């Protein structure tokens, strides 16, 4: 479904369909237009797909706070959100959830609007997370973040 620029109404139909479908492993709806309600609905799934690709979906910080709740369930293994307009508060939401998550192995947050503070919080969360293998961060801070 990726790249089809689905409107929020179509995204909501897909998420609603997932509420009764518990075996879907991968969902790629990158490039779709997510609303805050879409993010809330996605976060409410009791059995989300293990691999979610949500790149360039216009998910802002309010939406990111909702999407980050998916990490509470410890079922998602890959969550990719590159190209969304997230800033430090959205990145911080993922950092808090990542500290307690035991399932995610890949988290893509290469969002150019995430600042140094949000990037550092994500790096700091790695001290508590033992399962993450790939964390994609904004490239502009590669040499500025410190690891503990």
N, CA, C and O atoms as a GROMACS GRO file, in nm:
protein
  592
    1UNK      N    1   0.083  -0.120   0.000
    1UNK     CA    2   0.000   0.000   0.000
    1UNK      C    3   0.087   0.125   0.000
    1UNK      O    4   0.037   0.236  -0.019
    2UNK      N    5   0.215   0.109   0.021
    2UNK     CA    6   0.307   0.222   0.033
    2UNK      C    7   0.305   0.310  -0.092
    2UNK      O    8   0.290   0.262  -0.204
    3UNK      N    9   0.320   0.440  -0.067
    3UNK     CA   10   0.333   0.535  -0.177
    3UNK      C   11   0.203   0.574  -0.243
    3UNK      O   12   0.205   0.644  -0.345
    4UNK      N   13   0.091   0.532  -0.190
    4UNK     CA   14  -0.037   0.564  -0.252
    4UNK      C   15  -0.101   0.691  -0.198
    4UNK      O   16  -0.210   0.728  -0.243
    5UNK      N   17  -0.036   0.759  -0.103
    5UNK     CA   18  -0.087   0.883  -0.045
    5UNK      C   19  -0.233   0.870  -0.004
    5UNK      O   20  -0.317   0.953  -0.039
    6UNK      N   21  -0.261   0.764   0.071
    6UNK     CA   22  -0.398   0.742   0.117
    6UNK      C   23  -0.443   0.855   0.209
    6UNK      O   24  -0.365   0.901   0.292
    7UNK      N   25  -0.568   0.900   0.196
    7UNK     CA   26  -0.618   1.003   0.286
    7UNK      C   27  -0.648   0.943   0.424
    7UNK      O   28  -0.657   0.821   0.437
    8UNK      N   29  -0.662   1.027   0.527
    8UNK     CA   30  -0.688   0.976   0.662
    8UNK      C   31  -0.808   0.882   0.674
    8UNK      O   32  -0.807   0.790   0.755
    9UNK      N   33  -0.909   0.904   0.593
    9UNK     CA   34  -1.028   0.818   0.598
    9UNK      C   35  -0.994   0.675   0.556
    9UNK      O   36  -1.041   0.579   0.616
   10UNK      N   37  -0.912   0.662   0.452
   10UNK     CA   38  -0.872   0.529   0.404
   10UNK      C   39  -0.779   0.462   0.505
   10UNK      O   40  -0.788   0.342   0.527
   11UNK      N   41  -0.690   0.541   0.566
   11UNK     CA   42  -0.600   0.487   0.669
   11UNK      C   43  -0.683   0.433   0.784
   11UNK      O   44  -0.653   0.326   0.837
   12UNK      N   45  -0.786   0.505   0.823
   12UNK     CA   46  -0.872   0.461   0.934
   12UNK      C   47  -0.943   0.330   0.900
   12UNK      O   48  -0.959   0.244   0.987
   13UNK      N   49  -0.985   0.313   0.776
   13UNK     CA   50  -1.047   0.187   0.734
   13UNK      C   51  -0.950   0.070   0.747
   13UNK      O   52  -0.988  -0.038   0.791
   14UNK      N   53  -0.825   0.093   0.708
   14UNK     CA   54  -0.723  -0.013   0.720
   14UNK      C   55  -0.702  -0.049   0.867
   14UNK      O   56  -0.698  -0.166   0.902
   15UNK      N   57  -0.688   0.052   0.952
   15UNK     CA   58  -0.664   0.027   1.094
   15UNK      C   59  -0.784  -0.044   1.156
   15UNK      O   60  -0.768  -0.134   1.238
   16UNK      N   61  -0.903  -0.003   1.119
   16UNK     CA   62  -1.025  -0.069   1.169
   16UNK      C   63  -1.026  -0.216   1.129
   16UNK      O   64  -1.063  -0.302   1.208
   17UNK      N   65  -0.985  -0.244   1.006
   17UNK     CA   66  -0.978  -0.382   0.959
   17UNK      C   67  -0.877  -0.466   1.037
   17UNK      O   68  -0.894  -0.587   1.050
   18UNK      N   69  -0.774  -0.402   1.088
   18UNK     CA   70  -0.672  -0.473   1.166
   18UNK      C   71  -0.720  -0.515   1.304
   18UNK      O   72  -0.661  -0.602   1.367
   19UNK      N   73  -0.825  -0.454   1.352
   19UNK     CA   74  -0.874  -0.485   1.487
   19UNK      C   75  -0.918  -0.630   1.498
   19UNK      O   76  -0.909  -0.689   1.606
   20UNK      N   77  -0.963  -0.689   1.389
   20UNK     CA   78  -1.008  -0.829   1.392
   20UNK      C   79  -0.912  -0.922   1.319
   20UNK      O   80  -0.940  -1.042   1.305
   21UNK      N   81  -0.802  -0.870   1.272
   21UNK     CA   82  -0.705  -0.950   1.197
   21UNK      C   83  -0.576  -0.955   1.278
   21UNK      O   84  -0.500  -0.858   1.278
   22UNK      N   85  -0.551  -1.062   1.343
   22UNK     CA   86  -0.439  -1.069   1.437
   22UNK      C   87  -0.316  -1.140   1.383
   22UNK      O   88  -0.220  -1.161   1.458
   23UNK      N   89  -0.314  -1.179   1.257
   23UNK     CA   90  -0.200  -1.253   1.204
   23UNK      C   91  -0.116  -1.175   1.103
   23UNK      O   92  -0.016  -1.226   1.054
   24UNK      N   93  -0.156  -1.053   1.071
   24UNK     CA   94  -0.079  -0.973   0.976
   24UNK      C   95   0.057  -0.940   1.036
   24UNK      O   96   0.066  -0.884   1.146
   25UNK      N   97   0.163  -0.975   0.966
   25UNK     CA   98   0.300  -0.956   1.015
   25UNK      C   99   0.357  -0.820   0.976
   25UNK      O  100   0.427  -0.757   1.056
   26UNK      N  101   0.328  -0.773   0.853
   26UNK     CA  102   0.389  -0.651   0.802
   26UNK      C  103   0.283  -0.559   0.743
   26UNK      O  104   0.191  -0.602   0.674
   27UNK      N  105   0.299  -0.430   0.772
   27UNK     CA  106   0.211  -0.330   0.713
   27UNK      C  107   0.296  -0.210   0.672
   27UNK      O  108   0.365  -0.150   0.754
   28UNK      N  109   0.290  -0.177   0.544
   28UNK     CA  110   0.365  -0.064   0.491
   28UNK      C  111   0.264   0.033   0.432
   28UNK      O  112   0.212   0.011   0.322
   29UNK      N  113   0.238   0.140   0.504
   29UNK     CA  114   0.147   0.242   0.452
   29UNK      C  115   0.217   0.378   0.446
   29UNK      O  116   0.157   0.483   0.466
   30UNK      N  117   0.346   0.370   0.418
   30UNK     CA  118   0.426   0.491   0.404
   30UNK      C  119   0.371   0.582   0.296
   30UNK      O  120   0.320   0.536   0.194
   31UNK      N  121   0.382   0.712   0.319
   31UNK     CA  122   0.334   0.811   0.224
   31UNK      C  123   0.188   0.845   0.239
   31UNK      O  124   0.138   0.934   0.169
   32UNK      N  125   0.118   0.777   0.329
   32UNK     CA  126  -0.023   0.808   0.354
   32UNK      C  127  -0.035   0.931   0.443
   32UNK      O  128   0.062   0.972   0.508
   33UNK      N  129  -0.152   0.989   0.446
   33UNK     CA  130  -0.175   1.110   0.525
   33UNK      C  131  -0.242   1.071   0.657
   33UNK      O  132  -0.363   1.050   0.663
   34UNK      N  133  -0.161   1.064   0.762
   34UNK     CA  134  -0.213   1.025   0.893
   34UNK      C  135  -0.270   1.145   0.967
   34UNK      O  136  -0.212   1.254   0.966
   35UNK      N  137  -0.384   1.124   1.033
   35UNK     CA  138  -0.440   1.224   1.123
   35UNK      C  139  -0.408   1.181   1.265
   35UNK      O  140  -0.361   1.069   1.288
   36UNK      N  141  -0.432   1.269   1.361
   36UNK     CA  142  -0.414   1.233   1.501
   36UNK      C  143  -0.504   1.114   1.536
   36UNK      O  144  -0.462   1.024   1.608
   37UNK      N  145  -0.627   1.114   1.484
   37UNK     CA  146  -0.718   1.002   1.512
   37UNK      C  147  -0.663   0.870   1.458
   37UNK      O  148  -0.680   0.766   1.522
   38UNK      N  149  -0.598   0.873   1.342
   38UNK     CA  150  -0.535   0.751   1.289
   38UNK      C  151  -0.431   0.698   1.386
   38UNK      O  152  -0.422   0.578   1.409
   39UNK      N  153  -0.352   0.787   1.442
   39UNK     CA  154  -0.247   0.748   1.538
   39UNK      C  155  -0.306   0.690   1.665
   39UNK      O  156  -0.255   0.593   1.720
   40UNK      N  157  -0.414   0.751   1.713
   40UNK     CA  158  -0.483   0.701   1.832
   40UNK      C  159  -0.539   0.562   1.805
   40UNK      O  160  -0.527   0.473   1.889
   41UNK      N  161  -0.601   0.544   1.688
   41UNK     CA  162  -0.658   0.414   1.652
   41UNK      C  163  -0.549   0.308   1.640
   41UNK      O  164  -0.566   0.195   1.685
   42UNK      N  165  -0.439   0.345   1.579
   42UNK     CA  166  -0.327   0.251   1.564
   42UNK      C  167  -0.274   0.208   1.701
   42UNK      O  168  -0.245   0.090   1.723
   43UNK      N  169  -0.261   0.303   1.792
   43UNK     CA  170  -0.210   0.274   1.927
   43UNK      C  171  -0.305   0.185   2.006
   43UNK      O  172  -0.263   0.118   2.100
   44UNK      N  173  -0.432   0.184   1.968
   44UNK     CA  174  -0.531   0.104   2.042
   44UNK      C  175  -0.540  -0.041   1.995
   44UNK      O  176  -0.612  -0.121   2.054
   45UNK      N  177  -0.466  -0.076   1.888
   45UNK     CA  178  -0.470  -0.215   1.840
   45UNK      C  179  -0.413  -0.308   1.946
   45UNK      O  180  -0.307  -0.282   2.002
   46UNK      N  181  -0.484  -0.416   1.972
   46UNK     CA  182  -0.434  -0.511   2.072
   46UNK      C  183  -0.330  -0.605   2.013
   46UNK      O  184  -0.248  -0.661   2.086
   47UNK      N  185  -0.331  -0.624   1.882
   47UNK     CA  186  -0.233  -0.711   1.815
   47UNK      C  187  -0.187  -0.642   1.687
   47UNK      O  188  -0.227  -0.682   1.577
   48UNK      N  189  -0.103  -0.539   1.699
   48UNK     CA  190  -0.058  -0.470   1.577
   48UNK      C  191   0.038  -0.558   1.497
   48UNK      O  192   0.095  -0.652   1.551
   49UNK      N  193   0.055  -0.527   1.368
   49UNK     CA  194   0.155  -0.599   1.289
   49UNK      C  195   0.293  -0.584   1.353
   49UNK      O  196   0.323  -0.480   1.412
   50UNK      N  197   0.374  -0.687   1.342
   50UNK     CA  198   0.508  -0.683   1.404
   50UNK      C  199   0.602  -0.586   1.334
   50UNK      O  200   0.694  -0.533   1.396
   51UNK      N  201   0.580  -0.563   1.206
   51UNK     CA  202   0.664  -0.472   1.128
   51UNK      C  203   0.575  -0.361   1.071
   51UNK      O  204   0.487  -0.388   0.989
   52UNK      N  205   0.598  -0.238   1.115
   52UNK     CA  206   0.520  -0.124   1.068
   52UNK      C  207   0.609  -0.023   0.999
   52UNK      O  208   0.710   0.021   1.054
   53UNK      N  209   0.572   0.012   0.878
   53UNK     CA  210   0.644   0.114   0.802
   53UNK      C  211   0.550   0.233   0.785
   53UNK      O  212   0.452   0.227   0.712
   54UNK      N  213   0.584   0.341   0.854
   54UNK     CA  214   0.500   0.461   0.854
   54UNK      C  215   0.582   0.583   0.810
   54UNK      O  216   0.567   0.692   0.866
   55UNK      N  217   0.667   0.565   0.712
   55UNK     CA  218   0.751   0.674   0.665
   55UNK      C  219   0.669   0.777   0.587
   55UNK      O  220   0.577   0.743   0.512
   56UNK      N  221   0.704   0.904   0.608
   56UNK     CA  222   0.645   1.015   0.534
   56UNK      C  223   0.492   1.016   0.542
   56UNK      O  224   0.424   1.035   0.441
   57UNK      N  225   0.440   0.995   0.660
   57UNK     CA  226   0.295   0.992   0.682
   57UNK      C  227   0.242   1.118   0.748
   57UNK      O  228   0.125   1.124   0.788
   58UNK      N  229   0.326   1.218   0.760
   58UNK     CA  230   0.288   1.345   0.822
   58UNK      C  231   0.250   1.328   0.970
   58UNK      O  232   0.165   1.400   1.021
   59UNK      N  233   0.313   1.233   1.036
   59UNK     CA  234   0.288   1.210   1.178
   59UNK      C  235   0.368   1.313   1.256
   59UNK      O  236   0.492   1.314   1.252
   60UNK      N  237   0.297   1.400   1.328
   60UNK     CA  238   0.364   1.503   1.406
   60UNK      C  239   0.387   1.454   1.549
   60UNK      O  240   0.366   1.337   1.579
   61UNK      N  241   0.428   1.544   1.638
   61UNK     CA  242   0.460   1.503   1.775
   61UNK      C  243   0.339   1.447   1.850
   61UNK      O  244   0.352   1.350   1.924
   62UNK      N  245   0.222   1.508   1.831
   62UNK     CA  246   0.102   1.455   1.897
   62UNK      C  247   0.075   1.312   1.851
   62UNK      O  248   0.043   1.225   1.932
   63UNK      N  249   0.087   1.289   1.722
   63UNK     CA  250   0.068   1.155   1.668
   63UNK      C  251   0.176   1.060   1.715
   63UNK      O  252   0.149   0.943   1.744
   64UNK      N  253   0.300   1.109   1.722
   64UNK     CA  254   0.411   1.025   1.766
   64UNK      C  255   0.392   0.978   1.910
   64UNK      O  256   0.426   0.865   1.943
   65UNK      N  257   0.338   1.064   1.994
   65UNK     CA  258   0.311   1.026   2.134
   65UNK      C  259   0.215   0.907   2.136
   65UNK      O  260   0.230   0.817   2.219
   66UNK      N  261   0.119   0.906   2.046
   66UNK     CA  262   0.023   0.794   2.038
   66UNK      C  263   0.090   0.669   1.980
   66UNK      O  264   0.076   0.560   2.035
   67UNK      N  265   0.162   0.686   1.870
   67UNK     CA  266   0.227   0.572   1.804
   67UNK      C  267   0.329   0.506   1.898
   67UNK      O  268   0.345   0.384   1.897
   68UNK      N  269   0.398   0.587   1.978
   68UNK     CA  270   0.497   0.533   2.073
   68UNK      C  271   0.433   0.436   2.171
   68UNK      O  272   0.501   0.347   2.224
   69UNK      N  273   0.305   0.450   2.196
   69UNK     CA  274   0.235   0.359   2.288
   69UNK      C  275   0.237   0.215   2.238
   69UNK      O  276   0.220   0.122   2.316
   70UNK      N  277   0.256   0.196   2.108
   70UNK     CA  278   0.265   0.061   2.053
   70UNK      C  279   0.381  -0.016   2.116
   70UNK      O  280   0.376  -0.139   2.124
   71UNK      N  281   0.484   0.054   2.159
   71UNK     CA  282   0.600  -0.012   2.218
   71UNK      C  283   0.570  -0.069   2.357
   71UNK      O  284   0.648  -0.148   2.409
   72UNK      N  285   0.456  -0.029   2.416
   72UNK     CA  286   0.416  -0.086   2.546
   72UNK      C  287   0.382  -0.233   2.536
   72UNK      O  288   0.395  -0.308   2.634
   73UNK      N  289   0.338  -0.276   2.418
   73UNK     CA  290   0.286  -0.412   2.402
   73UNK      C  291   0.394  -0.518   2.386
   73UNK      O  292   0.366  -0.637   2.400
   74UNK      N  293   0.515  -0.477   2.357
   74UNK     CA  294   0.625  -0.571   2.339
   74UNK      C  295   0.596  -0.678   2.233
   74UNK      O  296   0.630  -0.795   2.250
   75UNK      N  297   0.532  -0.635   2.125
   75UNK     CA  298   0.508  -0.726   2.012
   75UNK      C  299   0.570  -0.673   1.883
   75UNK      O  300   0.604  -0.752   1.795
   76UNK      N  301   0.586  -0.543   1.870
   76UNK     CA  302   0.642  -0.482   1.750
   76UNK      C  303   0.792  -0.509   1.746
   76UNK      O  304   0.862  -0.489   1.846
   77UNK      N  305   0.842  -0.553   1.632
   77UNK     CA  306   0.986  -0.575   1.619
   77UNK      C  307   1.053  -0.469   1.530
   77UNK      O  308   1.173  -0.446   1.540
   78UNK      N  309   0.974  -0.405   1.444
   78UNK     CA  310   1.030  -0.305   1.354
   78UNK      C  311   0.928  -0.192   1.337
   78UNK      O  312   0.813  -0.216   1.300
   79UNK      N  313   0.972  -0.069   1.364
   79UNK     CA  314   0.885   0.048   1.351
   79UNK      C  315   0.966   0.157   1.281
   79UNK      O  316   1.065   0.207   1.336
   80UNK      N  317   0.924   0.193   1.162
   80UNK     CA  318   0.998   0.289   1.081
   80UNK      C  319   0.914   0.414   1.058
   80UNK      O  320   0.804   0.407   1.002
   81UNK      N  321   0.966   0.528   1.101
   81UNK     CA  322   0.893   0.654   1.095
   81UNK      C  323   0.972   0.765   1.026
   81UNK      O  324   0.943   0.883   1.048
   82UNK      N  325   1.069   0.732   0.946
   82UNK     CA  326   1.149   0.834   0.880
   82UNK      C  327   1.063   0.933   0.803
   82UNK      O  328   0.956   0.900   0.752
   83UNK      N  329   1.113   1.057   0.798
   83UNK     CA  330   1.049   1.158   0.715
   83UNK      C  331   0.924   1.220   0.772
   83UNK      O  332   0.856   1.295   0.702
   84UNK      N  333   0.891   1.192   0.896
   84UNK     CA  334   0.777   1.256   0.960
   84UNK      C  335   0.824   1.380   1.035
   84UNK      O  336   0.940   1.386   1.075
   85UNK      N  337   0.737   1.479   1.054
   85UNK     CA  338   0.779   1.605   1.119
   85UNK      C  339   0.785   1.596   1.272
   85UNK      O  340   0.723   1.676   1.342
   86UNK      N  341   0.860   1.498   1.322
   86UNK     CA  342   0.874   1.483   1.467
   86UNK      C  343   0.979   1.579   1.519
   86UNK      O  344   1.079   1.607   1.453
   87UNK      N  345   0.955   1.630   1.640
   87UNK     CA  346   1.055   1.713   1.707
   87UNK      C  347   1.092   1.644   1.839
   87UNK      O  348   1.058   1.528   1.860
   88UNK      N  349   1.159   1.715   1.925
   88UNK     CA  350   1.213   1.653   2.046
   88UNK      C  351   1.110   1.584   2.135
   88UNK      O  352   1.138   1.478   2.189
   89UNK      N  353   0.991   1.641   2.150
   89UNK     CA  354   0.892   1.578   2.238
   89UNK      C  355   0.846   1.443   2.183
   89UNK      O  356   0.822   1.350   2.260
   90UNK      N  357   0.832   1.431   2.052
   90UNK     CA  358   0.797   1.303   1.993
   90UNK      C  359   0.908   1.201   2.010
   90UNK      O  360   0.882   1.085   2.043
   91UNK      N  361   1.032   1.244   1.988
   91UNK     CA  362   1.147   1.155   2.008
   91UNK      C  363   1.157   1.112   2.154
   91UNK      O  364   1.189   0.997   2.183
   92UNK      N  365   1.129   1.204   2.245
   92UNK     CA  366   1.132   1.173   2.389
   92UNK      C  367   1.029   1.068   2.426
   92UNK      O  368   1.054   0.984   2.512
   93UNK      N  369   0.913   1.071   2.362
   93UNK     CA  370   0.810   0.970   2.386
   93UNK      C  371   0.860   0.831   2.349
   93UNK      O  372   0.839   0.734   2.421
   94UNK      N  373   0.928   0.823   2.234
   94UNK     CA  374   0.985   0.695   2.193
   94UNK      C  375   1.096   0.652   2.287
   94UNK      O  376   1.109   0.534   2.317
   95UNK      N  377   1.176   0.747   2.334
   95UNK     CA  378   1.285   0.714   2.427
   95UNK      C  379   1.229   0.654   2.556
   95UNK      O  380   1.282   0.554   2.606
   96UNK      N  381   1.123   0.713   2.611
   96UNK     CA  382   1.063   0.660   2.735
   96UNK      C  383   1.010   0.518   2.714
   96UNK      O  384   1.030   0.432   2.799
   97UNK      N  385   0.943   0.495   2.604
   97UNK     CA  386   0.887   0.362   2.577
   97UNK      C  387   0.998   0.262   2.545
   97UNK      O  388   0.990   0.145   2.584
   98UNK      N  389   1.099   0.306   2.474
   98UNK     CA  390   1.210   0.220   2.435
   98UNK      C  391   1.285   0.167   2.557
   98UNK      O  392   1.337   0.056   2.555
   99UNK      N  393   1.290   0.245   2.661
   99UNK     CA  394   1.360   0.205   2.785
   99UNK      C  395   1.301   0.079   2.846
   99UNK      O  396   1.372   0.005   2.914
  100UNK      N  397   1.172   0.055   2.822
  100UNK     CA  398   1.104  -0.059   2.883
  100UNK      C  399   1.064  -0.167   2.783
  100UNK      O  400   1.009  -0.270   2.822
  101UNK      N  401   1.090  -0.144   2.656
  101UNK     CA  402   1.049  -0.238   2.552
  101UNK      C  403   1.146  -0.354   2.540
  101UNK      O  404   1.267  -0.337   2.555
  102UNK      N  405   1.092  -0.474   2.514
  102UNK     CA  406   1.176  -0.593   2.501
  102UNK      C  407   1.157  -0.664   2.366
  102UNK      O  408   1.201  -0.778   2.350
  103UNK      N  409   1.091  -0.598   2.270
  103UNK     CA  410   1.066  -0.666   2.143
  103UNK      C  411   1.125  -0.594   2.022
  103UNK      O  412   1.165  -0.660   1.926
  104UNK      N  413   1.130  -0.464   2.022
  104UNK     CA  414   1.171  -0.391   1.902
  104UNK      C  415   1.321  -0.409   1.878
  104UNK      O  416   1.403  -0.391   1.968
  105UNK      N  417   1.354  -0.446   1.754
  105UNK     CA  418   1.494  -0.461   1.715
  105UNK      C  419   1.536  -0.352   1.616
  105UNK      O  420   1.656  -0.330   1.596
  106UNK      N  421   1.438  -0.285   1.556
  106UNK     CA  422   1.471  -0.177   1.462
  106UNK      C  423   1.372  -0.063   1.480
  106UNK      O  424   1.251  -0.081   1.472
  107UNK      N  425   1.427   0.057   1.504
  107UNK     CA  426   1.346   0.177   1.518
  107UNK      C  427   1.406   0.285   1.429
  107UNK      O  428   1.519   0.328   1.448
  108UNK      N  429   1.329   0.326   1.331
  108UNK     CA  430   1.374   0.428   1.236
  108UNK      C  431   1.312   0.562   1.267
  108UNK      O  432   1.193   0.583   1.243
  109UNK      N  433   1.392   0.653   1.321
  109UNK     CA  434   1.346   0.789   1.353
  109UNK      C  435   1.433   0.893   1.285
  109UNK      O  436   1.467   0.995   1.344
  110UNK      N  437   1.470   0.866   1.162
  110UNK     CA  438   1.552   0.961   1.088
  110UNK      C  439   1.462   1.073   1.037
  110UNK      O  440   1.427   1.080   0.919
  111UNK      N  441   1.426   1.161   1.131
  111UNK     CA  442   1.338   1.275   1.103
  111UNK      C  443   1.420   1.401   1.125
  111UNK      O  444   1.463   1.428   1.237
  112UNK      N  445   1.442   1.477   1.022
  112UNK     CA  446   1.533   1.591   1.028
  112UNK      C  447   1.493   1.698   1.130
  112UNK      O  448   1.578   1.778   1.169
  113UNK      N  449   1.368   1.701   1.173
  113UNK     CA  450   1.327   1.804   1.268
  113UNK      C  451   1.349   1.762   1.414
  113UNK      O  452   1.323   1.841   1.504
  114UNK      N  453   1.396   1.640   1.438
  114UNK     CA  454   1.432   1.600   1.574
  114UNK      C  455   1.563   1.671   1.608
  114UNK      O  456   1.660   1.666   1.533
  115UNK      N  457   1.562   1.738   1.724
  115UNK     CA  458   1.680   1.814   1.766
  115UNK      C  459   1.778   1.731   1.846
  115UNK      O  460   1.761   1.610   1.865
  116UNK      N  461   1.881   1.797   1.892
  116UNK     CA  462   1.986   1.732   1.970
  116UNK      C  463   1.931   1.673   2.100
  116UNK      O  464   1.971   1.564   2.140
  117UNK      N  465   1.840   1.746   2.167
  117UNK     CA  466   1.782   1.697   2.293
  117UNK      C  467   1.709   1.564   2.274
  117UNK      O  468   1.731   1.470   2.350
  118UNK      N  469   1.622   1.556   2.174
  118UNK     CA  470   1.548   1.432   2.147
  118UNK      C  471   1.640   1.319   2.106
  118UNK      O  472   1.621   1.204   2.146
  119UNK      N  473   1.740   1.352   2.025
  119UNK     CA  474   1.838   1.252   1.982
  119UNK      C  475   1.914   1.197   2.102
  119UNK      O  476   1.935   1.076   2.113
  120UNK      N  477   1.955   1.286   2.192
  120UNK     CA  478   2.030   1.242   2.310
  120UNK      C  479   1.944   1.154   2.400
  120UNK      O  480   1.994   1.056   2.456
  121UNK      N  481   1.816   1.186   2.415
  121UNK     CA  482   1.727   1.103   2.497
  121UNK      C  483   1.713   0.962   2.438
  121UNK      O  484   1.707   0.864   2.511
  122UNK      N  485   1.708   0.954   2.307
  122UNK     CA  486   1.702   0.823   2.242
  122UNK      C  487   1.830   0.744   2.267
  122UNK      O  488   1.825   0.625   2.298
  123UNK      N  489   1.942   0.810   2.255
  123UNK     CA  490   2.070   0.744   2.281
  123UNK      C  491   2.076   0.697   2.427
  123UNK      O  492   2.119   0.585   2.455
  124UNK      N  493   2.033   0.782   2.519
  124UNK     CA  494   2.035   0.748   2.662
  124UNK      C  495   1.946   0.628   2.693
  124UNK      O  496   1.977   0.549   2.783
  125UNK      N  497   1.836   0.613   2.620
  125UNK     CA  498   1.743   0.502   2.646
  125UNK      C  499   1.806   0.366   2.615
  125UNK      O  500   1.759   0.263   2.662
  126UNK      N  501   1.911   0.367   2.535
  126UNK     CA  502   1.977   0.241   2.498
  126UNK      C  503   2.044   0.173   2.618
  126UNK      O  504   2.071   0.053   2.613
  127UNK      N  505   2.069   0.248   2.723
  127UNK     CA  506   2.129   0.189   2.844
  127UNK      C  507   2.032   0.090   2.909
  127UNK      O  508   2.074   0.001   2.983
  128UNK      N  509   1.904   0.105   2.882
  128UNK     CA  510   1.802   0.020   2.943
  128UNK      C  511   1.745  -0.084   2.848
  128UNK      O  512   1.693  -0.186   2.891
  129UNK      N  513   1.755  -0.059   2.719
  129UNK     CA  514   1.698  -0.150   2.619
  129UNK      C  515   1.806  -0.247   2.573
  129UNK      O  516   1.914  -0.207   2.530
  130UNK      N  517   1.775  -0.375   2.582
  130UNK     CA  518   1.874  -0.479   2.546
  130UNK      C  519   1.840  -0.553   2.417
  130UNK      O  520   1.912  -0.644   2.378
  131UNK      N  521   1.730  -0.515   2.350
  131UNK     CA  522   1.691  -0.587   2.229
  131UNK      C  523   1.713  -0.508   2.101
  131UNK      O  524   1.728  -0.568   1.994
  132UNK      N  525   1.715  -0.376   2.108
  132UNK     CA  526   1.728  -0.293   1.989
  132UNK      C  527   1.863  -0.316   1.921
  132UNK      O  528   1.967  -0.310   1.985
  133UNK      N  529   1.859  -0.343   1.791
  133UNK     CA  530   1.981  -0.366   1.713
  133UNK      C  531   2.009  -0.252   1.616
  133UNK      O  532   2.124  -0.225   1.582
  134UNK      N  533   1.902  -0.184   1.571
  134UNK     CA  534   1.918  -0.074   1.476
  134UNK      C  535   1.834   0.044   1.521
  134UNK      O  536   1.713   0.032   1.538
  135UNK      N  537   1.900   0.158   1.540
  135UNK     CA  538   1.832   0.284   1.572
  135UNK      C  539   1.878   0.386   1.469
  135UNK      O  540   1.994   0.426   1.468
  136UNK      N  541   1.786   0.427   1.384
  136UNK     CA  542   1.818   0.525   1.280
  136UNK      C  543   1.780   0.663   1.331
  136UNK      O  544   1.663   0.689   1.362
  137UNK      N  545   1.880   0.751   1.340
  137UNK     CA  546   1.862   0.886   1.392
  137UNK      C  547   1.896   0.989   1.286
  137UNK      O  548   1.956   0.955   1.184
  138UNK      N  549   1.857   1.115   1.310
  138UNK     CA  550   1.894   1.219   1.213
  138UNK      C  551   2.045   1.225   1.194
  138UNK      O  552   2.119   1.236   1.292
  139UNK      N  553   2.091   1.218   1.072
  139UNK     CA  554   2.233   1.217   1.041
  139UNK      C  555   2.307   1.344   1.082
  139UNK      O  556   2.429   1.341   1.098
  140UNK      N  557   2.235   1.453   1.099
  140UNK     CA  558   2.301   1.580   1.132
  140UNK      C  559   2.363   1.580   1.270
  140UNK      O  560   2.442   1.670   1.301
  141UNK      N  561   2.330   1.481   1.355
  141UNK     CA  562   2.383   1.478   1.492
  141UNK      C  563   2.479   1.363   1.516
  141UNK      O  564   2.513   1.336   1.631
  142UNK      N  565   2.523   1.295   1.412
  142UNK     CA  566   2.610   1.178   1.429
  142UNK      C  567   2.726   1.203   1.524
  142UNK      O  568   2.755   1.119   1.608
  143UNK      N  569   2.793   1.315   1.512
  143UNK     CA  570   2.911   1.340   1.594
  143UNK      C  571   2.881   1.418   1.720
  143UNK      O  572   2.972   1.443   1.799
  144UNK      N  573   2.754   1.459   1.742
  144UNK     CA  574   2.720   1.543   1.857
  144UNK      C  575   2.667   1.465   1.976
  144UNK      O  576   2.675   1.513   2.089
  145UNK      N  577   2.613   1.344   1.953
  145UNK     CA  578   2.554   1.269   2.065
  145UNK      C  579   2.661   1.192   2.139
  145UNK      O  580   2.760   1.148   2.081
  146UNK      N  581   2.639   1.177   2.268
  146UNK     CA  582   2.734   1.100   2.348
  146UNK      C  583   2.668   0.973   2.393
  146UNK      O  584   2.550   0.973   2.427
  147UNK      N  585   2.740   0.866   2.394
  147UNK     CA  586   2.689   0.738   2.444
  147UNK      C  587   2.738   0.718   2.586
  147UNK      O  588   2.850   0.755   2.621
  148UNK      N  589   2.652   0.658   2.667
  148UNK     CA  590   2.687   0.637   2.809
  148UNK      C  591   2.759   0.507   2.828
  148UNK      O  592   2.796   0.473   2.940
   0.00000   0.00000   0.00000
